[in-house]
Amino acid sequence: MEIIAKLAILADAAKYDASCASSGAPKRSSRNKAGIGSTNGAGICHSYTPDGRCVSLLKILLTNFCLYDCQYCVSRRSNDVPRARFTPAEVVRLTLDFYQRNYVSGLFLSSGIIRSADYTMEQLVEVARLLREEHQFRGYIHLKTIPDADPQLIAAAGRYADRLSVNIELPSNSALQRLAPEKSIAGIQAAMGVIRDGRKAVQEQPARGRAKAPRFAPSGQSTQLIVGAEPSSDKVILTRAQHLYQNFGLRRVYYSAFTPIPKSPPLVPLQAPPLLREHRLYQADFLMRGYGFQAEELLHSSEEDLPLDIDPKLGWALRHREQFPVDINRASQQMIARVPGIGLRSAQRIVALRQVRAVRLEDLRRLRCALEKARPFIITRDYRPRQDSASVVLRQRLSLSAQQLSLWG
């Protein structure tokens, strides 16, 4: 099969994996400045990283042949789809050709499981080794780690790749046993633990004069959770994500709304969940990572799913009216950041401003706070909200309309 025909098949099969952002990747350099590739290179960009850079990645599978029969996966062994397989040398050639044509800034490489987890992982590592050692490629490399692969292979991957990821896909063992019987959360978390320990070992090594510090997946590790492929609630999903952040030091958890695939098996739904549900999970995830919220805070004890009509931060504020209104000129920076419509950077600027003078409502406008959301929850030098603003009324006023909700599917 021609390499272009393989590319068409294996690039299409890779599109279901959302965990391919390249945020946080450092620049790679050498003493003689030799090598090609750049994390910051320009090109035909397709994604924006959280730090504002626009990057494009060659996002492909090494192969879509697979021993596993995960019911939500288009590459499952029982699915009748065209199959293809790259050799490591072909992936290297494609990566270098695409970079030199200024199409991409790096490589995102995953794979179906062929022969065994160890054999597949060896092939992925060989691609990264060839790029780094034989071709002095200094661009971004993200490798998908194969669960149950030998820890030494995962360690080798960490020495070459900027980021590693192990997709957990489903948040509970029962869901995995039903839809992906060859996988287990224990096996996936074991691979995550190897990456966590490898990064920790490197970070704890003492400085050695001018010698370069060793590298191990410097951009961290990530994973993906599929939303809507089975009945797991948002509470279960967020609780699992929180566990992964706390115990494995993940940089990001990505959420991917399930996409019905051709010839879907009966165990998975025929209809995709609302995209707004995925969006709400990302908002809740950001609140856990950046604002110090716990998963249990973001959902009422009687709720299993995040409301679609309001964002999680507003939902928390409406459930905790006893903590509001917040006096902007007296409250802690952490509490100010929990006010709907005020972000982390704005909270920091508010605290700095009040060292100079009392903060007024107009100051918040100039700081580009979302005053429509913030007004019911704040006190400033010249503003105090009405005390009869009931939570139900506020929710109706601040929530998305039915028409807006329908636009999100």
C-alpha positions as CSV (number, residue, x, y, z in Angstrom):
1,M,0.0,0.0,0.0
2,E,1.3,3.5,-0.9
3,I,2.3,5.7,2.1
4,I,-0.3,8.3,1.1
5,A,-3.1,5.7,1.2
6,K,-1.8,4.6,4.6
7,L,-1.8,8.2,5.8
8,A,-5.5,8.7,4.8
9,I,-6.5,5.6,6.8
10,L,-4.4,6.2,9.9
11,A,-4.9,9.9,10.2
12,D,-8.6,9.4,10.0
13,A,-8.5,6.7,12.7
14,A,-6.5,9.0,15.0
15,K,-9.0,11.8,15.0
16,Y,-11.0,10.4,17.9
17,D,-8.2,11.0,20.4
18,A,-8.5,14.5,22.0
19,S,-5.5,14.4,24.2
20,C,-3.0,15.9,21.8
21,A,-2.4,19.5,22.9
22,S,1.3,20.5,23.1
23,S,1.0,23.0,25.9
24,G,3.9,23.3,28.3
25,A,6.5,21.7,25.9
26,P,9.9,23.3,26.5
27,K,12.4,24.2,23.7
28,R,14.9,21.5,22.9
29,S,18.4,22.7,22.2
30,S,21.9,21.4,21.9
31,R,25.3,22.9,22.5
32,N,26.0,23.3,18.8
33,K,22.4,24.4,18.0
34,A,22.2,21.6,15.5
35,G,18.9,19.8,14.7
36,I,15.6,20.6,13.1
37,G,12.2,21.2,14.4
38,S,10.7,23.7,16.8
39,T,7.9,23.6,19.3
40,N,7.2,27.2,18.3
41,G,7.4,26.7,14.6
42,A,4.9,28.3,12.3
43,G,2.8,26.4,9.9
44,I,-0.7,25.4,9.0
45,C,-2.0,25.4,12.5
46,H,-5.0,23.5,13.7
47,S,-5.1,23.9,17.5
48,Y,-4.4,26.5,20.2
49,T,-2.5,25.6,23.3
50,P,-3.5,27.1,26.7
51,D,-0.5,29.4,26.6
52,G,-1.8,31.0,23.4
53,R,0.4,29.3,20.8
54,C,-1.2,28.0,17.6
55,V,0.4,24.7,16.7
56,S,-0.3,21.8,14.3
57,L,0.7,18.2,14.9
58,L,1.0,15.2,12.6
59,K,-1.6,13.1,14.4
60,I,-1.6,9.5,13.2
61,L,-1.7,5.9,14.4
62,L,1.2,3.6,13.8
63,T,-1.4,1.1,12.9
64,N,-5.2,0.6,13.2
65,F,-4.8,-3.2,13.4
66,C,-5.7,-4.1,17.0
67,L,-5.9,-7.2,19.2
68,Y,-8.4,-5.4,21.5
69,D,-12.2,-5.2,20.9
70,C,-13.1,-2.0,22.7
71,Q,-16.7,-1.4,21.7
72,Y,-16.3,2.5,21.5
73,C,-13.3,2.3,19.2
74,V,-13.4,2.5,15.5
75,S,-10.2,0.3,15.3
76,R,-11.6,-2.5,17.4
77,R,-10.7,-5.9,16.0
78,S,-14.4,-6.8,15.2
79,N,-14.9,-3.7,13.1
80,D,-14.9,-4.1,9.3
81,V,-12.8,-1.1,8.3
82,P,-9.8,-0.6,6.0
83,R,-6.6,-1.4,7.8
84,A,-3.0,-0.1,7.4
85,R,0.3,-0.1,9.2
86,F,3.3,2.2,9.1
87,T,6.8,1.1,9.7
88,P,8.8,3.3,12.1
89,A,10.9,4.6,9.2
90,E,7.8,5.6,7.3
91,V,6.5,7.6,10.3
92,V,9.9,9.3,10.6
93,R,9.9,10.2,6.9
94,L,6.4,11.6,7.1
95,T,7.2,13.7,10.2
96,L,10.3,15.2,8.7
97,D,8.6,15.8,5.3
98,F,5.6,17.5,6.9
99,Y,7.8,19.6,9.1
100,Q,10.2,20.7,6.3
101,R,7.1,21.8,4.3
102,N,6.0,23.8,7.3
103,Y,2.8,21.8,7.8
104,V,3.4,20.7,11.4
105,S,5.3,21.6,14.5
106,G,5.5,18.0,15.9
107,L,4.2,14.5,16.1
108,F,1.3,12.9,18.0
109,L,1.7,9.1,17.6
110,S,-0.7,6.4,18.9
111,S,-1.3,2.9,17.8
112,G,-3.6,-0.1,17.9
113,I,-2.2,-3.1,19.8
114,I,-0.3,-5.5,17.5
115,R,1.3,-8.8,18.6
116,S,1.6,-7.6,22.2
117,A,1.8,-4.5,24.4
118,D,5.6,-4.7,24.5
119,Y,6.0,-5.1,20.8
120,T,3.7,-2.1,20.0
121,M,5.5,0.0,22.6
122,E,8.9,-0.9,21.1
123,Q,7.7,0.3,17.7
124,L,6.5,3.7,19.1
125,V,9.8,4.2,21.0
126,E,11.8,3.4,17.9
127,V,10.0,6.2,16.0
128,A,10.9,8.7,18.7
129,R,14.5,7.3,19.0
130,L,15.1,7.7,15.2
131,L,13.7,11.2,15.2
132,R,15.8,12.3,18.2
133,E,19.1,10.4,17.7
134,E,19.3,9.8,13.9
135,H,17.7,13.0,12.6
136,Q,18.3,15.4,15.6
137,F,14.6,16.4,15.6
138,R,14.0,19.0,18.2
139,G,10.2,19.5,17.7
140,Y,7.4,18.3,19.9
141,I,6.7,14.5,20.3
142,H,3.7,13.1,22.1
143,L,3.6,9.3,22.4
144,K,0.6,7.3,23.5
145,T,1.8,4.8,26.1
146,I,0.5,1.3,25.9
147,P,-1.0,-0.1,29.1
148,D,0.7,-3.3,30.4
149,A,3.9,-2.5,28.4
150,D,7.2,-3.2,30.2
151,P,8.1,-0.3,32.5
152,Q,11.6,-0.1,30.9
153,L,9.9,0.7,27.5
154,I,7.8,3.4,29.1
155,A,11.0,4.8,30.7
156,A,12.7,4.8,27.3
157,A,9.6,6.6,25.8
158,G,9.9,9.3,28.5
159,R,13.5,10.0,27.5
160,Y,12.5,10.8,23.9
161,A,9.0,12.3,24.1
162,D,7.9,15.7,25.4
163,R,4.6,14.2,26.6
164,L,3.3,10.8,27.3
165,S,-0.3,9.8,27.8
166,V,-2.2,6.7,28.8
167,N,-5.9,6.9,27.9
168,I,-8.1,5.6,30.7
169,E,-11.2,6.2,28.4
170,L,-13.9,5.1,30.9
171,P,-14.1,6.1,34.6
172,S,-14.9,2.8,36.3
173,N,-13.7,-0.8,36.1
174,S,-17.3,-2.0,35.5
175,A,-17.6,0.2,32.5
176,L,-14.2,-1.0,31.1
177,Q,-15.1,-4.7,31.7
178,R,-18.3,-4.2,29.7
179,L,-17.0,-2.2,26.8
180,A,-13.2,-2.8,26.9
181,P,-12.7,-6.2,28.5
182,E,-8.9,-6.4,27.7
183,K,-8.3,-3.2,29.7
184,S,-8.3,-2.5,33.4
185,I,-8.0,0.7,35.4
186,A,-5.3,-1.1,37.5
187,G,-3.2,-1.7,34.4
188,I,-3.7,1.8,33.1
189,Q,-2.8,3.4,36.4
190,A,0.3,1.2,36.7
191,A,1.6,2.8,33.5
192,M,0.7,6.2,34.8
193,G,2.6,5.4,37.9
194,V,5.7,4.6,35.9
195,I,5.5,8.0,34.2
196,R,4.9,9.8,37.5
197,D,7.9,8.0,39.1
198,G,10.1,8.7,36.2
199,R,9.4,12.4,36.2
200,K,9.8,12.5,40.0
201,A,13.2,10.8,39.9
202,V,14.5,13.3,37.3
203,Q,13.2,16.3,39.2
204,E,14.8,15.1,42.4
205,Q,18.3,14.6,40.9
206,P,20.8,17.2,42.2
207,A,22.2,19.7,39.8
208,R,25.5,18.6,38.2
209,G,27.4,21.8,37.5
210,R,27.0,22.8,33.9
211,A,25.9,19.4,32.8
212,K,22.4,19.3,31.5
213,A,19.7,17.9,33.7
214,P,18.2,14.6,32.4
215,R,14.8,14.9,30.7
216,F,11.7,12.7,31.2
217,A,8.5,13.6,29.5
218,P,9.1,17.3,30.4
219,S,5.6,18.3,29.3
220,G,4.1,15.8,31.7
221,Q,1.4,13.2,31.1
222,S,-2.3,13.4,30.1
223,T,-5.2,11.1,29.6
224,Q,-8.7,11.1,28.0
225,L,-12.1,10.2,29.3
226,I,-14.9,9.5,26.9
227,V,-18.2,11.1,27.8
228,G,-21.5,9.4,26.9
229,A,-20.3,6.0,25.7
230,E,-21.9,4.5,28.8
231,P,-24.1,5.7,31.7
232,S,-21.3,7.1,34.0
233,S,-22.4,10.4,35.5
234,D,-20.5,13.6,35.6
235,K,-19.9,13.0,39.3
236,V,-18.2,9.7,38.6
237,I,-16.1,11.2,35.8
238,L,-15.0,14.2,37.8
239,T,-14.2,12.1,40.9
240,R,-12.0,9.9,38.7
241,A,-10.3,12.9,37.2
242,Q,-9.6,14.4,40.6
243,H,-8.1,11.0,41.7
244,L,-5.8,11.0,38.7
245,Y,-4.6,14.6,39.3
246,Q,-3.9,14.0,43.0
247,N,-2.2,10.6,42.6
248,F,-0.4,10.6,39.3
249,G,0.4,14.3,38.7
250,L,-1.4,14.5,35.4
251,R,-1.0,17.7,33.5
252,R,-4.4,17.4,31.8
253,V,-7.4,15.2,31.6
254,Y,-9.2,15.6,28.3
255,Y,-12.9,14.9,27.8
256,S,-14.2,13.7,24.5
257,A,-17.9,13.5,23.8
258,F,-18.6,10.0,22.4
259,T,-19.0,10.0,18.6
260,P,-21.1,7.2,17.2
261,I,-18.9,5.3,14.9
262,P,-19.7,3.4,11.7
263,K,-21.3,0.0,12.4
264,S,-21.6,0.8,16.1
265,P,-22.1,-2.3,18.3
266,P,-25.3,-2.6,20.4
267,L,-23.4,-1.9,23.7
268,V,-22.8,1.8,22.8
269,P,-25.4,4.5,22.1
270,L,-26.4,5.5,18.6
271,Q,-26.6,9.1,19.5
272,A,-23.9,11.5,20.7
273,P,-24.3,13.3,24.1
274,P,-24.7,17.1,24.0
275,L,-21.5,18.9,23.2
276,L,-22.4,21.3,26.0
277,R,-21.9,18.4,28.5
278,E,-18.3,18.0,27.4
279,H,-17.9,21.8,27.7
280,R,-19.2,21.8,31.3
281,L,-16.8,19.1,32.2
282,Y,-13.9,21.1,30.9
283,Q,-15.1,24.1,32.9
284,A,-15.3,22.0,36.1
285,D,-11.9,20.5,35.4
286,F,-10.4,24.0,35.1
287,L,-12.0,24.9,38.4
288,M,-10.4,21.9,40.1
289,R,-6.9,22.6,38.5
290,G,-6.8,26.3,38.8
291,Y,-9.2,27.5,41.5
292,G,-8.9,24.8,44.2
293,F,-12.4,23.4,43.9
294,Q,-13.0,19.8,44.8
295,A,-15.1,17.5,42.6
296,E,-17.8,17.2,45.3
297,E,-18.2,21.0,45.6
298,L,-19.1,21.3,42.0
299,L,-22.2,19.1,42.2
300,H,-25.0,19.2,44.7
301,S,-25.2,16.1,46.8
302,S,-28.5,15.1,45.0
303,E,-27.1,15.8,41.5
304,E,-25.2,13.3,39.3
305,D,-24.6,15.5,36.3
306,L,-23.6,19.1,35.9
307,P,-26.4,21.5,34.9
308,L,-26.2,22.4,31.2
309,D,-27.9,25.8,31.6
310,I,-25.3,27.4,34.0
311,D,-21.6,27.0,34.3
312,P,-20.2,25.0,37.4
313,K,-18.8,28.1,39.1
314,L,-22.1,29.9,39.0
315,G,-23.9,26.7,40.2
316,W,-21.6,26.6,43.2
317,A,-22.2,30.2,44.0
318,L,-26.0,29.8,43.8
319,R,-25.9,26.8,46.2
320,H,-23.7,28.8,48.7
321,R,-25.5,32.1,48.9
322,E,-24.5,32.3,52.6
323,Q,-20.9,33.1,51.5
324,F,-22.0,36.0,49.4
325,P,-22.0,38.9,48.7
326,V,-18.2,39.1,49.0
327,D,-16.6,42.4,49.9
328,I,-14.0,42.9,47.2
329,N,-12.0,45.3,49.4
330,R,-11.7,42.8,52.3
331,A,-12.0,39.2,51.0
332,S,-9.1,36.9,50.3
333,Q,-7.8,36.5,46.7
334,Q,-8.9,32.9,46.7
335,M,-12.5,33.9,47.7
336,I,-12.6,36.7,45.1
337,A,-11.6,34.2,42.4
338,R,-14.6,32.1,43.3
339,V,-17.0,34.9,42.5
340,P,-18.8,34.2,39.2
341,G,-17.5,36.5,36.4
342,I,-14.1,37.1,38.1
343,G,-11.1,35.0,37.0
344,L,-7.8,34.2,38.6
345,R,-5.9,37.0,37.0
346,S,-8.6,39.6,37.7
347,A,-8.6,38.5,41.4
348,Q,-4.9,39.0,41.6
349,R,-5.2,42.5,40.0
350,I,-8.0,43.4,42.4
351,V,-5.9,42.6,45.4
352,A,-3.0,44.6,44.0
353,L,-5.3,47.6,43.2
354,R,-6.8,47.7,46.7
355,Q,-3.4,48.3,48.2
356,V,-3.5,51.7,46.4
357,R,-7.2,52.6,46.8
358,A,-10.7,51.2,47.5
359,V,-12.0,49.2,44.5
360,R,-15.1,50.5,42.8
361,L,-17.5,48.9,40.4
362,E,-16.0,50.8,37.5
363,D,-12.6,49.3,38.3
364,L,-14.0,45.8,37.8
365,R,-15.3,46.9,34.5
366,R,-11.9,48.1,33.5
367,L,-10.4,44.8,34.6
368,R,-12.9,43.2,32.2
369,C,-14.7,41.2,34.8
370,A,-18.1,39.8,33.7
371,L,-20.2,42.3,35.7
372,E,-23.5,40.8,34.7
373,K,-22.5,37.6,36.5
374,A,-20.6,39.2,39.3
375,R,-23.0,42.0,40.5
376,P,-25.3,39.8,42.6
377,F,-22.3,38.3,44.5
378,I,-20.0,41.4,45.3
379,I,-19.7,44.5,47.4
380,T,-17.5,47.4,46.3
381,R,-16.9,50.8,47.6
382,D,-19.8,52.2,45.7
383,Y,-22.1,49.2,45.1
384,R,-24.1,46.7,47.2
385,P,-26.5,44.2,45.6
386,R,-30.2,43.9,46.5
387,Q,-30.7,41.4,49.3
388,D,-33.9,40.0,47.8
389,S,-32.2,38.4,44.8
390,A,-33.4,34.8,45.2
391,S,-31.2,32.0,43.8
392,V,-34.1,30.9,41.5
393,V,-34.5,34.3,40.0
394,L,-30.7,34.7,39.6
395,R,-30.5,31.4,37.9
396,Q,-33.2,32.2,35.4
397,R,-31.5,35.5,34.6
398,L,-28.0,34.2,34.3
399,S,-28.6,30.8,32.7
400,L,-28.5,29.9,29.0
401,S,-31.8,30.1,27.2
402,A,-33.5,27.1,25.7
403,Q,-32.6,28.3,22.2
404,Q,-28.9,28.6,23.2
405,L,-28.9,25.2,24.7
406,S,-30.3,23.7,21.5
407,L,-27.3,25.1,19.6
408,W,-25.1,22.8,21.7
409,G,-26.9,19.7,20.6
